[in-house]
Amino acid sequence: MSELHKFVFEGLPVRGMLVRLTGAWQDILKRREEAGGYPSPVTELLGEMTAAATLMQANIKFNGALVLQIMGDGPVKLAVAEVQPDLSLRATATVTGEVGPEAPLSHMVNVNNLGRCAITLDPKDRQPGQQPYQGVVPLFGDQHEKLEKLSEVIEHYMLQSEQLDTRLVLAANDRVAAGLLIQRLPLQGEANLSGSGVTRRDEDEIGRNEDYNRIAILAASLKREELLELDADTILRRLFWEEDVRRFEPLAGAQGPRFACSCSRERVTAMLRGLGREEVESILAEQGQVEVGCDFCGAQYRFDPVDAAQIFLQAAQQAPGSGERH
């Protein structure tokens, strides 16, 4: 069962979270099997992204979707992990070229150092004119060196956006996607991904808090195999046995991380309406029907000529001046 564990270090400005995605991650991969599955390095990247996005969503308690994207100039054009406020999640990747069995991050998405990582916060009840918040960072470090670990990319992002030290350990295979997050708490209030809670004192503390530095070093000693194979109790006991750790009730089952897709026929209908009647009729003329597949869950939505006509008939009936009240 997938689980999310939250904990704090008593008396210290440090908090942590540990996520282990088992059933939720296997559900995502199972839906990709019909299309041939992912090469092993892509599976690992997407699993790490899904674990990281779950940790970030749980960390900021945002009432909306958190979307983590990696966009690149390699064979993996796009990888996406999306987590809702209730920790339901989904993920997908678009692979257009050959990915070697040991391909590092840069070979998959950052061949010419043009890859980007984007984190989008899309409010659930968006107000008219309100746009989602998005932050973007390159897949290279301060000296333009290519970063080969997703954890390093996100740590860099968190430092830029929140001015708070973050240590992230990620690992994934075809059975488990897992992550450990350790973060220094802001001195005043709670910061968020848009940086609105940042104070000058927070900035002055970057890299200088001895308690955080000690715990971050302990966290960084966690090996990939341990994160994938050991249960949460064993990991936390081994890493922090000398620390005073207060743990909260783990989130699991209906309250924990789980796979769910938000696609629907209504959403696809709206997308086709946005394409326009001419484009849809062109597809019908060529293929006899419009077929749209969801990249996240594999669901197929089919529209025959009658279905398609109904889409634009409804749009005309709802248009201003049609006599229908709004």
C-alpha positions, 0 to 999 in steps of 0.5 A: 500500500502506498504511504506518506509519512510526515515528521518533525525534529523536536526543538529544531527548525527541520521537518521531513517527509517520506513517501513510498508509492507501491500500488499507485505507481504500479497502477500507472505503469500497468496502464502503459503496458499496452503501449509497450511500456517505458524503457527502464531509465524513463521508468526510473525518471518518471517514478522519481518525478511522481514521488517528488511531486507527491512530497511537494504537494504534501509539503505546501498543502496547496488547494489545486493541482501540483504539476511537475514537468521535465521538457527536453531536447532528447528522446524524452520530449516531456515527462509529467507528474500531477498530484491533486490536494487529496494526493490522487496522482497520475504521470506520463512520459512522451518518448520519441527516440531510443533510450539506452538501458543506462541513459542518464538524465542529460541523455534523455532530456538535456542533450544540448543543455536546453532541458527545463524543469517546470512546477505549476500550481493550478488552483482548484477554484480559479478566479476569472483572469487568474493564471496558474503560478509556474516556476521554471529552472534549467537542468544545469547548475550554477556553472552550467554543468549538466545535472544528472539527478532529478533530486539536484534539479528540484533542490536547486528549484526549492532554493531559488523559489523558497530560499530554504535549504532542502535535501531530497533523496529519490529512487524508483524501479518498476515496483516502487517509487520513493522519496525522502524530503528534509527541509529547513523550516522558515523562521517566520510563517510558512513559505510556499513555492511562489516564495511569498513567505520568504524573509531576509532572515530566511535568506541569511540562514541558507546553508548555515543552520547546523541542525539542518546541515547535520540532518541533511547529511544523514538523509543523504547517506540513504542508499537507493536500494535502502529507499526502495526495499526498506519500510518507512520505520526501518529507514527513519530508525536507521537514519535518525536514531540519535535524533528526537523525531516526532512522527504523525499518523501516516497517510495511506489508503483512501487518504494516502497517495493513489492513482486517479485520472481526471480525464473525462468525455466532457473534457475531451468534448471541450478540447474538440470544441476548442479545435473548431468545427473545421478541424474536427470535420477534417478528421472525420472526413479522413478517419470516419471518427475522432478518437482521442486517447488519454496519455495518463490512463489509456482511456479512449474517447470516440466521436462519430459524425453524430457525436461531433455534430452534437458538440457544435450544436450545443456550443451554438445553443449556448452562444450569447444571443441564442436566447438561452439564459446564463 
